[in-house]
Amino acid sequence: MKVLSHHIYEYKKGLRNLVLHTMSSAHLKEAVAKLESNNIAYLVREVTIDKVNIFFGADECIKVIEHFGDKKLNEFTPEQDFILGIMLGYARLQQCNRYIDLHQKKENLKIA
């Protein structure tokens, strides 16, 4: 929960527009209460039975993630992965290279 509190601090200070926080499902209720008490938009996605991803931040960013559907991160298209990486503030050039790699892997799967 300390890491979640730090992520909330960074969001409120404007360092991030969107945060992806992975945590134990056991602490989900507490995390949701903390986000709601801070009036922060969020979206929960199950990773495993014991783990969840919580996306939180600007309403616009949450709406984009909602448009991706109820998919696991490894099921995102290269384009969705790229958009998510940019919204999370990852290095742009690294995201461009990741997109190219993912797109080439996808094309290679079509050929095989």
N, CA, C and O atoms as a GROMACS GRO file, in nm:
protein
  448
    1MET      N    1   0.082  -0.120   0.000
    1MET     CA    2   0.000   0.000   0.000
    1MET      C    3   0.086   0.126   0.000
    1MET      O    4   0.040   0.233  -0.040
    2LYS      N    5   0.211   0.114   0.044
    2LYS     CA    6   0.300   0.230   0.041
    2LYS      C    7   0.328   0.272  -0.103
    2LYS      O    8   0.334   0.391  -0.134
    3VAL      N    9   0.347   0.175  -0.190
    3VAL     CA   10   0.373   0.206  -0.330
    3VAL      C   11   0.250   0.271  -0.393
    3VAL      O   12   0.262   0.366  -0.470
    4LEU      N   13   0.131   0.220  -0.360
    4LEU     CA   14   0.008   0.281  -0.410
    4LEU      C   15  -0.001   0.426  -0.365
    4LEU      O   16  -0.034   0.514  -0.444
    5SER      N   17   0.027   0.451  -0.239
    5SER     CA   18   0.024   0.588  -0.186
    5SER      C   19   0.122   0.678  -0.260
    5SER      O   20   0.091   0.794  -0.289
    6HIS      N   21   0.239   0.624  -0.292
    6HIS     CA   22   0.338   0.702  -0.367
    6HIS      C   23   0.288   0.731  -0.508
    6HIS      O   24   0.305   0.842  -0.559
    7HIS      N   25   0.226   0.633  -0.572
    7HIS     CA   26   0.170   0.654  -0.707
    7HIS      C   27   0.061   0.760  -0.704
    7HIS      O   28   0.053   0.845  -0.793
    8ILE      N   29  -0.023   0.756  -0.602
    8ILE     CA   30  -0.128   0.858  -0.588
    8ILE      C   31  -0.064   0.996  -0.571
    8ILE      O   32  -0.110   1.093  -0.632
    9TYR      N   33   0.040   1.005  -0.490
    9TYR     CA   34   0.112   1.131  -0.471
    9TYR      C   35   0.165   1.184  -0.604
    9TYR      O   36   0.148   1.302  -0.637
   10GLU      N   37   0.230   1.095  -0.682
   10GLU     CA   38   0.284   1.136  -0.812
   10GLU      C   39   0.173   1.183  -0.907
   10GLU      O   40   0.190   1.281  -0.979
   11TYR      N   41   0.060   1.114  -0.906
   11TYR     CA   42  -0.052   1.155  -0.991
   11TYR      C   43  -0.103   1.292  -0.948
   11TYR      O   44  -0.124   1.380  -1.033
   12LYS      N   45  -0.124   1.311  -0.821
   12LYS     CA   46  -0.178   1.438  -0.771
   12LYS      C   47  -0.081   1.554  -0.796
   12LYS      O   48  -0.126   1.668  -0.811
   13LYS      N   49   0.048   1.528  -0.799
   13LYS     CA   50   0.148   1.633  -0.826
   13LYS      C   51   0.166   1.658  -0.975
   13LYS      O   52   0.242   1.747  -1.013
   14GLY      N   53   0.098   1.582  -1.059
   14GLY     CA   54   0.106   1.602  -1.203
   14GLY      C   55   0.223   1.535  -1.271
   14GLY      O   56   0.253   1.564  -1.387
   15LEU      N   57   0.290   1.445  -1.200
   15LEU     CA   58   0.403   1.374  -1.261
   15LEU      C   59   0.357   1.264  -1.357
   15LEU      O   60   0.430   1.226  -1.448
   16ARG      N   61   0.237   1.216  -1.336
   16ARG     CA   62   0.180   1.110  -1.420
   16ARG      C   63   0.036   1.143  -1.452
   16ARG      O   64  -0.035   1.201  -1.370
   17ASN      N   65  -0.006   1.107  -1.572
   17ASN     CA   66  -0.147   1.118  -1.609
   17ASN      C   67  -0.220   0.986  -1.587
   17ASN      O   68  -0.341   0.982  -1.566
   18LEU      N   69  -0.142   0.878  -1.592
   18LEU     CA   70  -0.197   0.744  -1.576
   18LEU      C   71  -0.096   0.660  -1.501
   18LEU      O   72   0.024   0.670  -1.523
   19VAL      N   73  -0.147   0.576  -1.411
   19VAL     CA   74  -0.064   0.485  -1.334
   19VAL      C   75  -0.117   0.344  -1.354
   19VAL      O   76  -0.238   0.322  -1.357
   20LEU      N   77  -0.026   0.249  -1.368
   20LEU     CA   78  -0.060   0.107  -1.369
   20LEU      C   79   0.002   0.048  -1.244
   20LEU      O   80   0.125   0.041  -1.231
   21HIS      N   81  -0.082   0.005  -1.151
   21HIS     CA   82  -0.036  -0.049  -1.024
   21HIS      C   83  -0.080  -0.194  -1.014
   21HIS      O   84  -0.200  -0.223  -1.021
   22THR      N   85   0.014  -0.286  -0.999
   22THR     CA   86  -0.015  -0.428  -0.984
   22THR      C   87  -0.005  -0.463  -0.836
   22THR      O   88   0.091  -0.426  -0.768
   23MET      N   89  -0.105  -0.534  -0.787
   23MET     CA   90  -0.107  -0.565  -0.644
   23MET      C   91  -0.184  -0.694  -0.616
   23MET      O   92  -0.250  -0.749  -0.704
   24SER      N   93  -0.173  -0.739  -0.494
   24SER     CA   94  -0.246  -0.856  -0.447
   24SER      C   95  -0.395  -0.824  -0.444
   24SER      O   96  -0.437  -0.715  -0.404
   25SER      N   97  -0.474  -0.920  -0.487
   25SER     CA   98  -0.620  -0.905  -0.483
   25SER      C   99  -0.671  -0.885  -0.340
   25SER      O  100  -0.776  -0.826  -0.318
   26ALA      N  101  -0.596  -0.935  -0.244
   26ALA     CA  102  -0.636  -0.925  -0.104
   26ALA      C  103  -0.647  -0.780  -0.056
   26ALA      O  104  -0.722  -0.752   0.037
   27HIS      N  105  -0.572  -0.689  -0.119
   27HIS     CA  106  -0.572  -0.549  -0.079
   27HIS      C  107  -0.657  -0.460  -0.170
   27HIS      O  108  -0.653  -0.337  -0.158
   28LEU      N  109  -0.732  -0.520  -0.260
   28LEU     CA  110  -0.808  -0.443  -0.359
   28LEU      C  111  -0.910  -0.350  -0.295
   28LEU      O  112  -0.920  -0.234  -0.334
   29LYS      N  113  -0.986  -0.399  -0.199
   29LYS     CA  114  -1.088  -0.316  -0.135
   29LYS      C  115  -1.028  -0.190  -0.074
   29LYS      O  116  -1.082  -0.081  -0.088
   30GLU      N  117  -0.916  -0.207  -0.006
   30GLU     CA  118  -0.847  -0.094   0.057
   30GLU      C  119  -0.796   0.004  -0.049
   30GLU      O  120  -0.806   0.126  -0.031
   31ALA      N  121  -0.742  -0.048  -0.158
   31ALA     CA  122  -0.691   0.038  -0.266
   31ALA      C  123  -0.805   0.118  -0.330
   31ALA      O  124  -0.791   0.238  -0.354
   32VAL      N  125  -0.915   0.051  -0.358
   32VAL     CA  126  -1.030   0.118  -0.420
   32VAL      C  127  -1.083   0.227  -0.328
   32VAL      O  128  -1.116   0.337  -0.374
   33ALA      N  129  -1.091   0.199  -0.199
   33ALA     CA  130  -1.138   0.300  -0.103
   33ALA      C  131  -1.046   0.422  -0.103
   33ALA      O  132  -1.093   0.536  -0.096
   34LYS      N  133  -0.915   0.398  -0.112
   34LYS     CA  134  -0.817   0.507  -0.114
   34LYS      C  135  -0.833   0.592  -0.241
   34LYS      O  136  -0.829   0.715  -0.234
   35LEU      N  137  -0.851   0.526  -0.356
   35LEU     CA  138  -0.868   0.599  -0.481
   35LEU      C  139  -0.999   0.678  -0.480
   35LEU      O  140  -1.003   0.794  -0.522
   36GLU      N  141  -1.106   0.616  -0.433
   36GLU     CA  142  -1.235   0.684  -0.428
   36GLU      C  143  -1.233   0.802  -0.332
   36GLU      O  144  -1.293   0.906  -0.359
   37SER      N  145  -1.164   0.788  -0.218
   37SER     CA  146  -1.157   0.898  -0.122
   37SER      C  147  -1.077   1.015  -0.178
   37SER      O  148  -1.094   1.129  -0.134
   38ASN      N  149  -0.989   0.987  -0.275
   38ASN     CA  150  -0.911   1.092  -0.342
   38ASN      C  151  -0.977   1.138  -0.472
   38ASN      O  152  -0.921   1.219  -0.545
   39ASN      N  153  -1.096   1.083  -0.500
   39ASN     CA  154  -1.172   1.119  -0.620
   39ASN      C  155  -1.090   1.097  -0.748
   39ASN      O  156  -1.085   1.183  -0.836
   40ILE      N  157  -1.026   0.980  -0.756
   40ILE     CA  158  -0.942   0.946  -0.871
   40ILE      C  159  -1.010   0.834  -0.950
   40ILE      O  160  -1.050   0.733  -0.893
   41ALA      N  161  -1.023   0.854  -1.080
   41ALA     CA  162  -1.082   0.753  -1.169
   41ALA      C  163  -0.990   0.631  -1.173
   41ALA      O  164  -0.867   0.643  -1.171
   42TYR      N  165  -1.052   0.513  -1.180
   42TYR     CA  166  -0.972   0.391  -1.183
   42TYR      C  167  -1.044   0.282  -1.260
   42TYR      O  168  -1.164   0.290  -1.287
   43LEU      N  169  -0.968   0.179  -1.294
   43LEU     CA  170  -1.020   0.062  -1.364
   43LEU      C  171  -0.941  -0.058  -1.314
   43LEU      O  172  -0.818  -0.055  -1.312
   44VAL      N  173  -1.010  -0.164  -1.275
   44VAL     CA  174  -0.944  -0.283  -1.223
   44VAL      C  175  -0.952  -0.394  -1.327
   44VAL      O  176  -1.058  -0.418  -1.385
   45ARG      N  177  -0.841  -0.460  -1.350
   45ARG     CA  178  -0.834  -0.576  -1.438
   45ARG      C  179  -0.764  -0.690  -1.366
   45ARG      O  180  -0.656  -0.671  -1.309
   46GLU      N  181  -0.825  -0.807  -1.368
   46GLU     CA  182  -0.766  -0.924  -1.303
   46GLU      C  183  -0.646  -0.973  -1.383
   46GLU      O  184  -0.652  -0.982  -1.506
   47VAL      N  185  -0.537  -1.004  -1.314
   47VAL     CA  186  -0.419  -1.063  -1.377
   47VAL      C  187  -0.423  -1.214  -1.354
   47VAL      O  188  -0.418  -1.294  -1.448
   48THR      N  189  -0.433  -1.252  -1.227
   48THR     CA  190  -0.453  -1.392  -1.186
   48THR      C  191  -0.556  -1.388  -1.074
   48THR      O  192  -0.607  -1.282  -1.038
   49ILE      N  193  -0.586  -1.505  -1.021
   49ILE     CA  194  -0.684  -1.509  -0.912
   49ILE      C  195  -0.633  -1.432  -0.789
   49ILE      O  196  -0.713  -1.385  -0.708
   50ASP      N  197  -0.501  -1.420  -0.776
   50ASP     CA  198  -0.442  -1.354  -0.659
   50ASP      C  199  -0.387  -1.214  -0.686
   50ASP      O  200  -0.340  -1.148  -0.595
   51LYS      N  201  -0.394  -1.169  -0.812
   51LYS     CA  202  -0.329  -1.043  -0.848
   51LYS      C  203  -0.419  -0.961  -0.942
   51LYS      O  204  -0.488  -1.017  -1.027
   52VAL      N  205  -0.415  -0.828  -0.924
   52VAL     CA  206  -0.492  -0.738  -1.011
   52VAL      C  207  -0.404  -0.623  -1.058
   52VAL      O  208  -0.305  -0.586  -0.994
   53ASN      N  209  -0.443  -0.568  -1.171
   53ASN     CA  210  -0.387  -0.442  -1.219
   53ASN      C  211  -0.491  -0.334  -1.194
   53ASN      O  212  -0.608  -0.351  -1.226
   54ILE      N  213  -0.447  -0.224  -1.136
   54ILE     CA  214  -0.535  -0.108  -1.121
   54ILE      C  215  -0.476   0.003  -1.205
   54ILE      O  216  -0.364   0.049  -1.181
   55PHE      N  217  -0.552   0.047  -1.305
   55PHE     CA  218  -0.517   0.165  -1.382
   55PHE      C  219  -0.587   0.281  -1.312
   55PHE      O  220  -0.706   0.272  -1.284
   56PHE      N  221  -0.516   0.390  -1.285
   56PHE     CA  222  -0.584   0.506  -1.230
   56PHE      C  223  -0.518   0.634  -1.277
   56PHE      O  224  -0.399   0.638  -1.310
   57GLY      N  225  -0.600   0.739  -1.279
   57GLY     CA  226  -0.549   0.869  -1.322
   57GLY      C  227  -0.658   0.951  -1.390
   57GLY      O  228  -0.775   0.948  -1.352
   58ALA      N  229  -0.615   1.025  -1.492
   58ALA     CA  230  -0.705   1.115  -1.564
   58ALA      C  231  -0.820   1.036  -1.628
   58ALA      O  232  -0.801   0.928  -1.682
   59ASP      N  233  -0.939   1.094  -1.619
   59ASP     CA  234  -1.058   1.030  -1.676
   59ASP      C  235  -1.037   0.990  -1.822
   59ASP      O  236  -1.076   0.881  -1.864
   60GLU      N  237  -0.974   1.079  -1.899
   60GLU     CA  238  -0.953   1.054  -2.042
   60GLU      C  239  -0.869   0.928  -2.064
   60GLU      O  240  -0.898   0.848  -2.153
   61CYS      N  241  -0.767   0.911  -1.982
   61CYS     CA  242  -0.680   0.793  -1.995
   61CYS      C  243  -0.756   0.666  -1.959
   61CYS      O  244  -0.742   0.564  -2.027
   62ILE      N  245  -0.835   0.672  -1.854
   62ILE     CA  246  -0.914   0.555  -1.813
   62ILE      C  247  -1.014   0.518  -1.924
   62ILE      O  248  -1.034   0.400  -1.951
   63LYS      N  249  -1.073   0.617  -1.987
   63LYS     CA  250  -1.168   0.590  -2.096
   63LYS      C  251  -1.100   0.520  -2.213
   63LYS      O  252  -1.159   0.432  -2.275
   64VAL      N  253  -0.977   0.559  -2.243
   64VAL     CA  254  -0.903   0.493  -2.351
   64VAL      C  255  -0.882   0.346  -2.316
   64VAL      O  256  -0.905   0.259  -2.400
   65ILE      N  257  -0.839   0.318  -2.194
   65ILE     CA  258  -0.817   0.179  -2.151
   65ILE      C  259  -0.949   0.101  -2.157
   65ILE      O  260  -0.949  -0.015  -2.199
   66GLU      N  261  -1.058   0.162  -2.117
   66GLU     CA  262  -1.190   0.096  -2.124
   66GLU      C  263  -1.223   0.057  -2.268
   66GLU      O  264  -1.282  -0.048  -2.292
   67HIS      N  265  -1.186   0.143  -2.364
   67HIS     CA  266  -1.214   0.113  -2.506
   67HIS      C  267  -1.134  -0.007  -2.556
   67HIS      O  268  -1.171  -0.067  -2.657
   68PHE      N  269  -1.026  -0.043  -2.488
   68PHE     CA  270  -0.948  -0.160  -2.528
   68PHE      C  271  -1.022  -0.290  -2.495
   68PHE      O  272  -0.984  -0.396  -2.545
   69GLY      N  273  -1.124  -0.282  -2.413
   69GLY     CA  274  -1.199  -0.400  -2.374
   69GLY      C  275  -1.138  -0.466  -2.252
   69GLY      O  276  -1.044  -0.415  -2.192
   70ASP      N  277  -1.194  -0.578  -2.216
   70ASP     CA  278  -1.153  -0.649  -2.095
   70ASP      C  279  -1.045  -0.752  -2.129
   70ASP      O  280  -1.063  -0.872  -2.109
   71LYS      N  281  -0.933  -0.702  -2.179
   71LYS     CA  282  -0.823  -0.790  -2.220
   71LYS      C  283  -0.709  -0.783  -2.119
   71LYS      O  284  -0.693  -0.684  -2.048
   72LYS      N  285  -0.632  -0.889  -2.114
   72LYS     CA  286  -0.509  -0.888  -2.035
   72LYS      C  287  -0.404  -0.811  -2.116
   72LYS      O  288  -0.414  -0.801  -2.238
   73LEU      N  289  -0.304  -0.757  -2.048
   73LEU     CA  290  -0.202  -0.675  -2.115
   73LEU      C  291  -0.134  -0.749  -2.230
   73LEU      O  292  -0.103  -0.689  -2.333
   74ASN      N  293  -0.110  -0.878  -2.212
   74ASN     CA  294  -0.041  -0.953  -2.319
   74ASN      C  295  -0.130  -0.981  -2.439
   74ASN      O  296  -0.085  -1.036  -2.539
   75GLU      N  297  -0.258  -0.943  -2.430
   75GLU     CA  298  -0.351  -0.960  -2.541
   75GLU      C  299  -0.373  -0.830  -2.619
   75GLU      O  300  -0.446  -0.828  -2.718
   76PHE      N  301  -0.310  -0.721  -2.573
   76PHE     CA  302  -0.324  -0.592  -2.643
   76PHE      C  303  -0.261  -0.601  -2.781
   76PHE      O  304  -0.160  -0.669  -2.801
   77THR      N  305  -0.321  -0.531  -2.876
   77THR     CA  306  -0.259  -0.520  -3.008
   77THR      C  307  -0.133  -0.435  -2.994
   77THR      O  308  -0.117  -0.366  -2.894
   78PRO      N  309  -0.043  -0.439  -3.093
   78PRO     CA  310   0.075  -0.351  -3.087
   78PRO      C  311   0.036  -0.204  -3.072
   78PRO      O  312   0.104  -0.128  -3.003
   79GLU      N  313  -0.074  -0.164  -3.136
   79GLU     CA  314  -0.118  -0.026  -3.128
   79GLU      C  315  -0.166   0.008  -2.986
   79GLU      O  316  -0.133   0.114  -2.932
   80GLN      N  317  -0.244  -0.081  -2.927
   80GLN     CA  318  -0.291  -0.059  -2.790
   80GLN      C  319  -0.175  -0.056  -2.692
   80GLN      O  320  -0.171   0.027  -2.601
   81ASP      N  321  -0.081  -0.146  -2.710
   81ASP     CA  322   0.038  -0.150  -2.625
   81ASP      C  323   0.116  -0.018  -2.634
   81ASP      O  324   0.163   0.034  -2.534
   82PHE      N  325   0.128   0.034  -2.756
   82PHE     CA  326   0.198   0.160  -2.778
   82PHE      C  327   0.127   0.276  -2.707
   82PHE      O  328   0.190   0.356  -2.638
   83ILE      N  329  -0.003   0.283  -2.726
   83ILE     CA  330  -0.082   0.390  -2.663
   83ILE      C  331  -0.069   0.383  -2.511
   83ILE      O  332  -0.049   0.485  -2.445
   84LEU      N  333  -0.081   0.263  -2.457
   84LEU     CA  334  -0.070   0.248  -2.312
   84LEU      C  335   0.067   0.293  -2.263
   84LEU      O  336   0.077   0.367  -2.165
   85GLY      N  337   0.172   0.250  -2.330
   85GLY     CA  338   0.307   0.290  -2.291
   85GLY      C  339   0.327   0.440  -2.292
   85GLY      O  340   0.389   0.496  -2.202
   86ILE      N  341   0.276   0.505  -2.394
   86ILE     CA  342   0.288   0.652  -2.402
   86ILE      C  343   0.210   0.718  -2.289
   86ILE      O  344   0.259   0.812  -2.226
   87MET      N  345   0.086   0.668  -2.262
   87MET     CA  346   0.006   0.728  -2.154
   87MET      C  347   0.070   0.706  -2.018
   87MET      O  348   0.054   0.789  -1.928
   88LEU      N  349   0.143   0.595  -2.002
   88LEU     CA  350   0.211   0.568  -1.875
   88LEU      C  351   0.341   0.648  -1.861
   88LEU      O  352   0.403   0.649  -1.754
   89GLY      N  353   0.381   0.715  -1.969
   89GLY     CA  354   0.500   0.800  -1.962
   89GLY      C  355   0.630   0.729  -1.994
   89GLY      O  356   0.737   0.780  -1.962
   90TYR      N  357   0.621   0.613  -2.056
   90TYR     CA  358   0.743   0.541  -2.092
   90TYR      C  359   0.816   0.616  -2.203
   90TYR      O  360   0.754   0.694  -2.276
   91ALA      N  361   0.944   0.593  -2.216
   91ALA     CA  362   1.027   0.661  -2.315
   91ALA      C  363   0.971   0.639  -2.455
   91ALA      O  364   0.944   0.526  -2.496
   92ARG      N  365   0.952   0.749  -2.528
   92ARG     CA  366   0.888   0.742  -2.660
   92ARG      C  367   0.965   0.655  -2.759
   92ARG      O  368   0.906   0.573  -2.829
   93LEU      N  369   1.096   0.672  -2.765
   93LEU     CA  370   1.172   0.593  -2.862
   93LEU      C  371   1.168   0.444  -2.827
   93LEU      O  372   1.161   0.360  -2.916
   94GLN      N  373   1.172   0.412  -2.699
   94GLN     CA  374   1.161   0.272  -2.659
   94GLN      C  375   1.024   0.217  -2.697
   94GLN      O  376   1.012   0.102  -2.740
   95GLN      N  377   0.921   0.299  -2.681
   95GLN     CA  378   0.787   0.255  -2.720
   95GLN      C  379   0.778   0.236  -2.871
   95GLN      O  380   0.712   0.143  -2.918
   96CYS      N  381   0.842   0.322  -2.946
   96CYS     CA  382   0.844   0.306  -3.092
   96CYS      C  383   0.912   0.175  -3.130
   96CYS      O  384   0.861   0.101  -3.214
   97ASN      N  385   1.025   0.146  -3.068
   97ASN     CA  386   1.095   0.020  -3.096
   97ASN      C  387   1.013  -0.100  -3.053
   97ASN      O  388   1.009  -0.201  -3.123
   98ARG      N  389   0.948  -0.090  -2.938
   98ARG     CA  390   0.863  -0.199  -2.891
   98ARG      C  391   0.748  -0.222  -2.990
   98ARG      O  392   0.716  -0.336  -3.021
   99TYR      N  393   0.686  -0.114  -3.038
   99TYR     CA  394   0.577  -0.126  -3.134
   99TYR      C  395   0.625  -0.197  -3.260
   99TYR      O  396   0.559  -0.288  -3.310
  100ILE      N  397   0.739  -0.155  -3.312
  100ILE     CA  398   0.794  -0.217  -3.433
  100ILE      C  399   0.817  -0.366  -3.410
  100ILE      O  400   0.780  -0.448  -3.493
  101ASP      N  401   0.878  -0.400  -3.296
  101ASP     CA  402   0.904  -0.541  -3.265
  101ASP      C  403   0.775  -0.621  -3.254
  101ASP      O  404   0.764  -0.730  -3.311
  102LEU      N  405   0.677  -0.568  -3.181
  102LEU     CA  406   0.550  -0.639  -3.164
  102LEU      C  407   0.478  -0.655  -3.298
  102LEU      O  408   0.419  -0.759  -3.326
  103HIS      N  409   0.483  -0.550  -3.379
  103HIS     CA  410   0.416  -0.555  -3.509
  103HIS      C  411   0.483  -0.659  -3.599
  103HIS      O  412   0.415  -0.734  -3.669
  104GLN      N  413   0.616  -0.664  -3.598
  104GLN     CA  414   0.688  -0.763  -3.680
  104GLN      C  415   0.658  -0.904  -3.632
  104GLN      O  416   0.640  -0.994  -3.714
  105LYS      N  417   0.651  -0.926  -3.501
  105LYS     CA  418   0.618  -1.059  -3.448
  105LYS      C  419   0.478  -1.099  -3.492
  105LYS      O  420   0.454  -1.215  -3.528
  106LYS      N  421   0.385  -1.004  -3.488
  106LYS     CA  422   0.247  -1.031  -3.531
  106LYS      C  423   0.244  -1.070  -3.679
  106LYS      O  424   0.175  -1.164  -3.718
  107GLU      N  425   0.320  -0.997  -3.762
  107GLU     CA  426   0.324  -1.027  -3.904
  107GLU      C  427   0.390  -1.162  -3.930
  107GLU      O  428   0.345  -1.237  -4.017
  108ASN      N  429   0.494  -1.195  -3.855
  108ASN     CA  430   0.560  -1.325  -3.869
  108ASN      C  431   0.468  -1.439  -3.833
  108ASN      O  432   0.476  -1.546  -3.894
  109LEU      N  433   0.380  -1.420  -3.735
  109LEU     CA  434   0.283  -1.522  -3.698
  109LEU      C  435   0.184  -1.546  -3.809
  109LEU      O  436   0.140  -1.659  -3.829
  110LYS      N  437   0.146  -1.441  -3.882
  110LYS     CA  438   0.053  -1.455  -3.995
  110LYS      C  439   0.115  -1.537  -4.106
  110LYS      O  440   0.046  -1.616  -4.171
  111ILE      N  441   0.245  -1.519  -4.128
  111ILE     CA  442   0.315  -1.587  -4.237
  111ILE      C  443   0.333  -1.736  -4.205
  111ILE      O  444   0.320  -1.821  -4.292
  112ALA      N  445   0.364  -1.765  -4.080
  112ALA     CA  446   0.397  -1.903  -4.040
  112ALA      C  447   0.280  -1.997  -4.043
  112ALA      O  448   0.296  -2.115  -4.012
   0.00000   0.00000   0.00000
